[in-house]
């Protein structure tokens, strides 16, 4: 076998290494200088590829855990990017009343937070389709808990649909929406289905529910508490 490997390396293709003639634990491993240099020159890319393949395997085998890549290398909360989303909702509030999902009162400009419907600690992202304006005083009370799906999802979807209408009807809102794309809209389904022009309200609600409810249910199964608001 050792001779065969050597012949392949010399006559067919240069292999990364060949084996010596000693036996068992004394067997030598000879690395080819050309391969050593290539690996040294491309270490970052190779390690990145290994990490990528590892994450793919883990995600495929853990479909109920979203955002695994972020959980393997947790993102500092200070690095979260909600500023542009806040500006987007500021722009919407200048044009229309927005009803708070939890208080049923109009959101007050400059006294609201942008928060996640499904907790950030579970999804580990700041995707626009999971974000909502809410009363600042309630944000800490909600913390890492899930809102009750009924009735709060429909209220949440109403505000999302208001956002959707605004980004297609008002040019300055559309520009604010575009500024969010890099940091807050990575889900393919959201870009290609949810926020595409031409959805009816019923279609919009259906797309949002179809994609959010499995994530919500997964969080419930993994022990996230319901916020009894």
FIMIMAR-927841 format. One record per residue (C-alpha): residue number from 1; x, y, z. Coordinates in nm, 2 decimals. Example, Ala and Ser with C-alpha at 12.3 -4.5 7.8 and 13.67 -1.06 7.14 Angstrom:
2
+-----+--------+--------+--------+
!   n !      x !      y !      z !
+-----+--------+--------+--------+
!   1 !   1.23 !  -0.45 !   0.78 !
!   2 !   1.37 !  -0.11 !   0.71 !
+-----+--------+--------+--------+
//
This chain:
229
+-----+--------+--------+--------+
!   n !      x !      y !      z !
+-----+--------+--------+--------+
!   1 !   0.00 !   0.00 !   0.00 !
!   2 !   0.28 !   0.24 !   0.09 !
!   3 !   0.45 !   0.18 !  -0.25 !
!   4 !   0.12 !   0.23 !  -0.43 !
!   5 !   0.06 !   0.56 !  -0.26 !
!   6 !   0.41 !   0.67 !  -0.35 !
!   7 !   0.36 !   0.58 !  -0.72 !
!   8 !   0.03 !   0.77 !  -0.73 !
!   9 !   0.20 !   1.07 !  -0.58 !
!  10 !   0.49 !   1.06 !  -0.83 !
!  11 !   0.31 !   0.95 !  -1.15 !
!  12 !  -0.05 !   1.06 !  -1.12 !
!  13 !  -0.11 !   1.35 !  -0.89 !
!  14 !   0.10 !   1.51 !  -0.61 !
!  15 !  -0.06 !   1.39 !  -0.29 !
!  16 !  -0.04 !   1.60 !   0.03 !
!  17 !   0.16 !   1.33 !   0.21 !
!  18 !   0.31 !   0.99 !   0.16 !
!  19 !   0.39 !   0.72 !   0.42 !
!  20 !   0.73 !   0.57 !   0.51 !
!  21 !   0.82 !   0.21 !   0.53 !
!  22 !   0.82 !   0.16 !   0.90 !
!  23 !   0.54 !  -0.03 !   1.07 !
!  24 !   0.27 !   0.04 !   1.32 !
!  25 !   0.33 !   0.34 !   1.55 !
!  26 !   0.68 !   0.40 !   1.40 !
!  27 !   0.54 !   0.47 !   1.05 !
!  28 !   0.66 !   0.80 !   0.91 !
!  29 !   0.44 !   1.06 !   0.74 !
!  30 !   0.61 !   1.28 !   0.48 !
!  31 !   0.44 !   1.60 !   0.38 !
!  32 !   0.50 !   1.75 !   0.04 !
!  33 !   0.66 !   2.10 !   0.06 !
!  34 !   0.42 !   2.23 !  -0.21 !
!  35 !   0.12 !   2.12 !  -0.01 !
!  36 !   0.26 !   2.27 !   0.31 !
!  37 !   0.30 !   2.60 !   0.15 !
!  38 !  -0.04 !   2.59 !  -0.01 !
!  39 !  -0.20 !   2.51 !   0.33 !
!  40 !   0.00 !   2.79 !   0.51 !
!  41 !  -0.10 !   3.04 !   0.24 !
!  42 !  -0.47 !   2.95 !   0.26 !
!  43 !  -0.51 !   2.87 !   0.63 !
!  44 !  -0.79 !   3.12 !   0.69 !
!  45 !  -0.99 !   3.00 !   0.39 !
!  46 !  -0.95 !   2.64 !   0.48 !
!  47 !  -1.06 !   2.69 !   0.84 !
!  48 !  -1.35 !   2.89 !   0.72 !
!  49 !  -1.46 !   2.61 !   0.49 !
!  50 !  -1.43 !   2.36 !   0.77 !
!  51 !  -1.64 !   2.58 !   1.00 !
!  52 !  -1.90 !   2.62 !   0.72 !
!  53 !  -1.93 !   2.25 !   0.66 !
!  54 !  -1.96 !   2.19 !   1.03 !
!  55 !  -2.24 !   2.44 !   1.07 !
!  56 !  -2.42 !   2.29 !   0.76 !
!  57 !  -2.41 !   1.95 !   0.92 !
!  58 !  -2.52 !   2.08 !   1.26 !
!  59 !  -2.81 !   2.28 !   1.11 !
!  60 !  -2.93 !   1.99 !   0.89 !
!  61 !  -2.93 !   1.77 !   1.20 !
!  62 !  -3.09 !   2.03 !   1.43 !
!  63 !  -3.37 !   2.18 !   1.21 !
!  64 !  -3.56 !   2.32 !   1.51 !
!  65 !  -3.26 !   2.54 !   1.63 !
!  66 !  -3.25 !   2.85 !   1.41 !
!  67 !  -2.94 !   3.06 !   1.37 !
!  68 !  -2.69 !   2.79 !   1.47 !
!  69 !  -2.41 !   2.98 !   1.31 !
!  70 !  -2.46 !   3.27 !   1.55 !
!  71 !  -2.50 !   3.04 !   1.85 !
!  72 !  -2.16 !   2.87 !   1.78 !
!  73 !  -2.00 !   3.22 !   1.77 !
!  74 !  -2.24 !   3.43 !   1.97 !
!  75 !  -2.28 !   3.79 !   1.86 !
!  76 !  -2.22 !   4.06 !   2.12 !
!  77 !  -2.55 !   4.23 !   2.19 !
!  78 !  -2.37 !   4.57 !   2.14 !
!  79 !  -2.32 !   4.47 !   1.78 !
!  80 !  -2.69 !   4.43 !   1.71 !
!  81 !  -2.81 !   4.66 !   1.44 !
!  82 !  -3.15 !   4.81 !   1.51 !
!  83 !  -3.09 !   5.17 !   1.44 !
!  84 !  -3.20 !   5.16 !   1.08 !
!  85 !  -3.51 !   4.97 !   1.17 !
!  86 !  -3.59 !   5.23 !   1.44 !
!  87 !  -3.55 !   5.50 !   1.17 !
!  88 !  -3.79 !   5.31 !   0.95 !
!  89 !  -4.06 !   5.29 !   1.21 !
!  90 !  -3.99 !   5.66 !   1.29 !
!  91 !  -4.07 !   5.74 !   0.93 !
!  92 !  -4.39 !   5.53 !   0.94 !
!  93 !  -4.50 !   5.70 !   1.26 !
!  94 !  -4.47 !   6.03 !   1.09 !
!  95 !  -4.72 !   5.92 !   0.84 !
!  96 !  -4.96 !   5.70 !   1.04 !
!  97 !  -5.07 !   5.58 !   1.38 !
!  98 !  -4.92 !   5.25 !   1.48 !
!  99 !  -5.11 !   5.05 !   1.75 !
! 100 !  -4.89 !   4.89 !   2.01 !
! 101 !  -4.93 !   4.51 !   1.99 !
! 102 !  -4.96 !   4.47 !   2.36 !
! 103 !  -5.13 !   4.78 !   2.50 !
! 104 !  -5.37 !   4.84 !   2.21 !
! 105 !  -5.27 !   5.21 !   2.23 !
! 106 !  -5.10 !   5.43 !   1.97 !
! 107 !  -4.72 !   5.41 !   1.98 !
! 108 !  -4.57 !   5.74 !   2.09 !
! 109 !  -4.29 !   5.87 !   1.88 !
! 110 !  -3.95 !   5.88 !   2.07 !
! 111 !  -4.09 !   5.67 !   2.35 !
! 112 !  -4.08 !   5.32 !   2.20 !
! 113 !  -3.83 !   5.04 !   2.15 !
! 114 !  -3.79 !   4.81 !   1.86 !
! 115 !  -3.82 !   4.45 !   1.99 !
! 116 !  -3.84 !   4.10 !   1.87 !
! 117 !  -4.17 !   3.91 !   1.86 !
! 118 !  -3.98 !   3.58 !   1.90 !
! 119 !  -3.70 !   3.65 !   2.14 !
! 120 !  -3.36 !   3.74 !   2.00 !
! 121 !  -3.20 !   3.48 !   2.23 !
! 122 !  -3.37 !   3.21 !   2.03 !
! 123 !  -3.35 !   3.34 !   1.67 !
! 124 !  -3.02 !   3.52 !   1.72 !
! 125 !  -3.08 !   3.77 !   1.45 !
! 126 !  -3.24 !   4.11 !   1.39 !
! 127 !  -3.46 !   4.02 !   1.09 !
! 128 !  -3.72 !   4.29 !   1.00 !
! 129 !  -4.00 !   4.04 !   0.98 !
! 130 !  -3.96 !   3.96 !   1.35 !
! 131 !  -3.93 !   4.32 !   1.48 !
! 132 !  -4.20 !   4.55 !   1.61 !
! 133 !  -4.23 !   4.89 !   1.78 !
! 134 !  -4.35 !   4.85 !   2.14 !
! 135 !  -4.39 !   5.06 !   2.45 !
! 136 !  -4.05 !   5.10 !   2.61 !
! 137 !  -4.19 !   5.03 !   2.96 !
! 138 !  -4.30 !   4.68 !   2.85 !
! 139 !  -3.98 !   4.58 !   2.68 !
! 140 !  -3.80 !   4.47 !   3.00 !
! 141 !  -4.11 !   4.30 !   3.13 !
! 142 !  -4.14 !   4.09 !   2.81 !
! 143 !  -3.77 !   4.00 !   2.83 !
! 144 !  -3.69 !   3.66 !   2.68 !
! 145 !  -4.05 !   3.53 !   2.68 !
! 146 !  -4.29 !   3.46 !   2.40 !
! 147 !  -4.61 !   3.66 !   2.35 !
! 148 !  -4.92 !   3.45 !   2.34 !
! 149 !  -4.97 !   3.36 !   1.97 !
! 150 !  -5.34 !   3.44 !   2.00 !
! 151 !  -5.42 !   3.74 !   1.99 !
! 152 !  -5.08 !   3.90 !   1.96 !
! 153 !  -4.96 !   3.75 !   1.64 !
! 154 !  -5.25 !   3.90 !   1.44 !
! 155 !  -5.18 !   4.24 !   1.60 !
! 156 !  -4.81 !   4.20 !   1.51 !
! 157 !  -4.90 !   4.11 !   1.15 !
! 158 !  -5.13 !   4.41 !   1.12 !
! 159 !  -4.83 !   4.64 !   1.20 !
! 160 !  -4.61 !   4.44 !   0.96 !
! 161 !  -4.86 !   4.48 !   0.69 !
! 162 !  -4.88 !   4.86 !   0.76 !
! 163 !  -4.50 !   4.87 !   0.71 !
! 164 !  -4.54 !   4.66 !   0.39 !
! 165 !  -4.80 !   4.91 !   0.25 !
! 166 !  -4.58 !   5.21 !   0.34 !
! 167 !  -4.27 !   5.08 !   0.17 !
! 168 !  -4.45 !   5.03 !  -0.15 !
! 169 !  -4.66 !   5.35 !  -0.14 !
! 170 !  -4.42 !   5.61 !  -0.01 !
! 171 !  -4.08 !   5.67 !  -0.17 !
! 172 !  -3.91 !   5.80 !   0.14 !
! 173 !  -4.03 !   5.50 !   0.34 !
! 174 !  -3.90 !   5.27 !   0.07 !
! 175 !  -3.56 !   5.43 !   0.10 !
! 176 !  -3.56 !   5.37 !   0.47 !
! 177 !  -3.66 !   5.01 !   0.41 !
! 178 !  -3.37 !   4.97 !   0.16 !
! 179 !  -3.13 !   5.10 !   0.42 !
! 180 !  -3.23 !   4.80 !   0.64 !
! 181 !  -3.16 !   4.53 !   0.37 !
! 182 !  -2.79 !   4.47 !   0.46 !
! 183 !  -2.84 !   4.41 !   0.83 !
! 184 !  -3.20 !   4.32 !   0.88 !
! 185 !  -3.33 !   4.12 !   0.58 !
! 186 !  -3.13 !   3.80 !   0.52 !
! 187 !  -3.41 !   3.54 !   0.50 !
! 188 !  -3.48 !   3.45 !   0.14 !
! 189 !  -3.85 !   3.39 !   0.20 !
! 190 !  -3.89 !   3.74 !   0.34 !
! 191 !  -3.72 !   3.91 !   0.04 !
! 192 !  -3.88 !   3.70 !  -0.23 !
! 193 !  -4.23 !   3.64 !  -0.08 !
! 194 !  -4.32 !   3.86 !   0.22 !
! 195 !  -4.20 !   4.20 !   0.10 !
! 196 !  -4.25 !   4.16 !  -0.27 !
! 197 !  -4.50 !   4.40 !  -0.42 !
! 198 !  -4.85 !   4.29 !  -0.49 !
! 199 !  -4.94 !   4.08 !  -0.19 !
! 200 !  -5.29 !   4.12 !  -0.06 !
! 201 !  -5.34 !   4.15 !   0.32 !
! 202 !  -5.45 !   3.79 !   0.34 !
! 203 !  -5.15 !   3.67 !   0.13 !
! 204 !  -4.91 !   3.87 !   0.35 !
! 205 !  -5.06 !   3.73 !   0.67 !
! 206 !  -5.04 !   3.38 !   0.53 !
! 207 !  -4.67 !   3.41 !   0.43 !
! 208 !  -4.58 !   3.56 !   0.77 !
! 209 !  -4.77 !   3.30 !   0.97 !
! 210 !  -4.64 !   3.01 !   0.76 !
! 211 !  -4.28 !   3.11 !   0.83 !
! 212 !  -4.30 !   3.24 !   1.18 !
! 213 !  -4.52 !   2.98 !   1.35 !
! 214 !  -4.28 !   2.69 !   1.31 !
! 215 !  -4.01 !   2.90 !   1.47 !
! 216 !  -4.24 !   3.01 !   1.75 !
! 217 !  -4.35 !   2.65 !   1.81 !
! 218 !  -3.99 !   2.53 !   1.82 !
! 219 !  -3.91 !   2.79 !   2.09 !
! 220 !  -4.20 !   2.67 !   2.29 !
! 221 !  -4.08 !   2.31 !   2.27 !
! 222 !  -3.74 !   2.42 !   2.38 !
! 223 !  -3.87 !   2.57 !   2.70 !
! 224 !  -3.93 !   2.94 !   2.63 !
! 225 !  -4.20 !   3.07 !   2.86 !
! 226 !  -4.51 !   3.25 !   2.76 !
! 227 !  -4.54 !   3.61 !   2.86 !
! 228 !  -4.88 !   3.63 !   3.04 !
! 229 !  -4.96 !   3.98 !   2.93 !
+-----+--------+--------+--------+
//
